[in-house]
Amino acid sequence: MKNAFLLLASMMIISLSSFAQGNFEEGLRWYNQRSSGAVGIRAKAEHIDKAIYHFNKALESNNRETETVIYLMKCYNFKGRFVMENQNEKRKTYQLAKELGDKYVPRNPLNKEMRFQYLAAIGQWGDSMGVLRAAKEGVVDMVKEQMEALIKLDPEFRNGIGERALAVLNLRVPKIPFILSWPDKKKALSMTNDVIRRYPNDIGNNFYHAEALAENGRNEEARNYLMKALSMSPSPDNFLEEKHFHFEAKKLLERLSGK
């Protein structure tokens, strides 16, 4: 009888584990379709919502917890950027990713991908509330701290994305008396120059270096890097994320041309 009970319990554990594993794989299947049917850089909600549903189910079972958390954060960050249009809804979506990071990043301090998704969520969450409010509430400094932590973990992660992100923060956040004294556009250009030197064939690196050049009055050089970014095809694995750089590069080119 005891052996029969143990066998039944083991079968139940295996069954629950397989169910959780199935949810993770199903979430991954839908996540990989996230850009399918997109119009421009606007994605359909259906695919990413199904991915979120299955990853949440997998997380409830504590199966592949770290991977599941990372993918859930990716899902929320993607949905906020490419599905949601209302700023309040965007902020709520990024908040969900941020809350995951608040909980799990301290448990996984050496996980670079999780930290990157966390800083992306905090950055977008702060951006959706407006720079001044984000600065006053310490969100901008929090993003900066996460970027610096990622650079310390691995300066070469994702083609230097930590340093690039810190450069963009310096570039786009204004100095605010008594609140923010550190943003520096010249420093931003120095950082993007360092990243593009190391990783010249990254579409994002080319776009942000162009932006830094333009913000420092070097428009002709900026155009060259924008044209290079536009010549690069988005990768199938990150299609909308990289297509977005084409969209932004065209806008910046128009601005530099005075249109």
C-alpha positions in Angstrom: 0.0 0.0 0.0 2.8 2.3 1.0 4.6 1.6 -2.3 1.5 2.2 -4.3 1.0 5.6 -2.6 4.6 6.6 -3.3 4.2 5.6 -6.9 1.0 7.6 -7.2 2.7 10.7 -5.6 5.7 10.3 -8.0 3.4 10.1 -11.0 1.5 13.3 -9.8 4.8 15.2 -9.4 6.0 14.1 -12.9 2.6 15.0 -14.3 2.7 18.5 -12.8 6.3 19.0 -13.9 5.4 18.0 -17.4 2.4 20.4 -17.4 4.6 23.3 -16.3 7.2 22.4 -18.9 4.4 22.3 -21.5 3.3 25.8 -20.4 6.9 27.1 -20.8 7.3 25.6 -24.2 3.9 26.9 -25.3 4.8 30.4 -24.0 8.0 30.2 -26.0 6.1 29.2 -29.1 3.8 32.2 -28.9 6.6 34.5 -27.9 8.5 33.6 -31.0 5.5 34.6 -33.1 5.2 38.0 -31.3 5.9 40.0 -34.5 3.7 38.0 -36.8 1.0 40.0 -38.5 2.5 43.4 -37.3 1.5 46.5 -39.2 4.5 48.8 -39.4 5.9 48.6 -35.9 2.5 47.9 -34.2 2.1 44.2 -33.2 -1.0 42.2 -32.6 -1.9 41.6 -29.0 -3.0 38.0 -29.5 0.4 36.4 -29.7 2.1 38.2 -26.9 -0.9 37.8 -24.6 -0.9 34.0 -25.1 2.8 33.9 -24.4 2.2 35.9 -21.1 -0.6 33.5 -20.1 1.5 30.4 -20.5 4.6 31.8 -18.9 2.5 32.9 -15.9 1.1 29.4 -15.7 4.7 28.0 -15.8 5.8 30.4 -13.1 3.0 29.3 -10.8 4.6 25.8 -10.9 8.1 27.1 -10.1 9.4 25.2 -13.2 12.4 26.8 -15.0 11.7 29.8 -12.8 14.7 32.0 -13.9 14.0 31.4 -17.6 10.3 32.0 -17.2 10.8 35.3 -15.3 13.1 36.5 -18.0 10.6 35.7 -20.8 7.7 37.2 -18.9 9.7 40.4 -18.5 10.5 40.3 -22.2 6.8 39.8 -23.0 5.7 42.8 -20.9 8.5 45.0 -22.3 7.5 44.0 -25.9 3.8 44.5 -25.2 4.4 48.0 -23.8 6.6 49.1 -26.7 4.8 47.5 -29.7 1.2 46.7 -28.7 0.0 49.3 -26.2 -0.8 52.8 -27.4 -2.2 54.5 -24.4 0.4 55.9 -22.0 -1.4 54.8 -18.9 -1.7 51.2 -20.2 1.9 51.2 -21.3 2.9 52.3 -17.7 0.8 49.5 -16.2 2.4 46.9 -18.5 6.0 48.1 -17.7 5.0 48.0 -14.1 4.4 44.3 -14.3 7.9 43.7 -15.7 9.3 46.0 -13.1 7.6 44.1 -10.2 9.1 40.9 -11.5 12.5 42.5 -11.5 12.0 44.0 -8.0 11.4 40.4 -6.8 13.8 38.3 -8.8 16.8 40.4 -9.7 18.0 40.4 -6.0 17.7 36.6 -6.1 19.7 36.4 -9.3 22.3 39.3 -9.1 24.6 37.8 -11.7 22.0 37.1 -14.3 22.8 39.6 -17.1 19.6 39.1 -19.2 17.3 39.4 -16.3 19.0 42.7 -15.2 18.9 44.0 -18.7 15.1 43.3 -19.0 14.7 44.9 -15.5 16.5 48.1 -16.5 14.5 48.2 -19.8 11.3 48.0 -17.8 12.3 50.6 -15.3 13.4 52.9 -18.1 10.2 52.6 -20.1 8.1 52.8 -17.0 9.8 56.0 -16.0 9.6 57.4 -19.5 5.9 56.8 -19.6 5.4 59.1 -16.5 7.6 61.9 -17.9 11.2 62.8 -17.4 10.7 65.4 -14.7 8.5 63.3 -12.5 10.8 60.2 -13.1 13.8 62.3 -12.1 12.1 63.7 -9.0 11.0 60.2 -7.9 14.5 58.8 -8.3 13.6 56.6 -11.2 16.2 58.0 -13.5 19.0 57.4 -10.9 17.6 53.9 -10.4 17.9 53.2 -14.2 21.5 54.5 -14.2 22.4 52.3 -11.3 21.1 49.2 -13.1 23.0 50.1 -16.3 26.2 50.6 -14.3 25.6 47.2 -12.6 25.1 45.5 -16.0 28.3 47.1 -17.4 30.2 45.9 -14.3 28.8 42.3 -14.8 29.8 42.2 -18.5 30.7 45.3 -20.6 30.4 43.2 -23.8 26.9 41.9 -23.1 24.7 42.2 -26.2 27.3 44.1 -28.2 28.0 46.6 -25.4 24.3 47.4 -24.8 24.9 48.4 -21.2 27.3 51.2 -22.1 25.1 52.1 -25.1 22.1 52.4 -22.8 24.0 54.6 -20.3 25.0 56.8 -23.2 21.4 57.2 -24.3 20.4 58.1 -20.8 23.0 60.8 -20.7 21.9 61.9 -24.1 18.1 62.1 -23.6 17.8 63.1 -19.9 18.3 66.9 -19.4 20.2 68.3 -16.5 17.7 69.4 -13.8 18.9 71.9 -11.2 19.1 70.4 -7.7 17.8 67.0 -9.0 20.1 65.7 -11.8 23.5 67.1 -12.4 25.2 64.1 -14.2 23.7 64.0 -17.7 26.3 64.9 -20.3 25.9 64.8 -24.1 29.6 64.9 -24.7 30.1 62.0 -22.4 27.3 60.2 -24.3 29.1 60.7 -27.6 32.3 59.4 -26.1 30.5 56.2 -25.0 28.7 55.6 -28.2 31.9 56.1 -30.1 33.6 53.4 -27.9 30.7 51.0 -28.5 30.5 51.5 -32.3 34.3 51.0 -32.5 33.9 47.6 -30.8 30.7 46.6 -32.5 30.3 48.4 -35.8 27.8 46.1 -37.4 25.0 46.4 -34.7 22.0 48.3 -36.0 21.2 49.8 -32.7 24.8 50.9 -32.1 24.8 52.8 -35.4 21.5 54.5 -34.7 22.4 55.7 -31.2 25.8 56.8 -32.3 24.1 58.9 -35.0 21.8 60.4 -32.5 24.7 61.3 -30.2 26.6 62.8 -33.1 23.5 64.9 -34.1 23.0 66.1 -30.5 26.6 67.3 -30.6 26.2 69.2 -33.8 28.0 66.7 -36.1 25.1 66.2 -38.5 26.9 65.0 -41.6 28.6 62.2 -39.7 25.3 61.4 -38.1 23.7 60.9 -41.6 26.4 58.4 -42.5 25.6 56.2 -39.5 21.9 56.6 -40.1 22.3 55.4 -43.6 24.3 52.5 -42.4 21.6 51.5 -39.9 19.0 51.7 -42.6 21.1 49.4 -44.8 21.0 46.7 -42.2 18.2 44.1 -42.3 16.4 43.4 -39.0 17.2 40.0 -37.7 14.3 37.4 -37.8 14.7 36.8 -34.0 14.2 40.5 -33.1 12.3 41.7 -36.1 10.2 44.5 -34.7 12.8 45.5 -32.1 15.3 46.2 -34.9 12.8 47.4 -37.5 12.0 50.1 -34.9 15.5 51.5 -35.5 14.7 51.9 -39.2 11.6 53.9 -38.2 13.6 56.1 -35.8 16.5 56.5 -38.3 14.1 57.8 -41.0 12.6 60.3 -38.5 16.0 61.6 -37.5 17.2 61.9 -41.1 14.1 64.0 -41.8 14.8 66.2 -38.9 18.4 66.7 -39.9 17.2 67.6 -43.4 14.8 70.2 -42.0 11.7 68.5 -43.2 
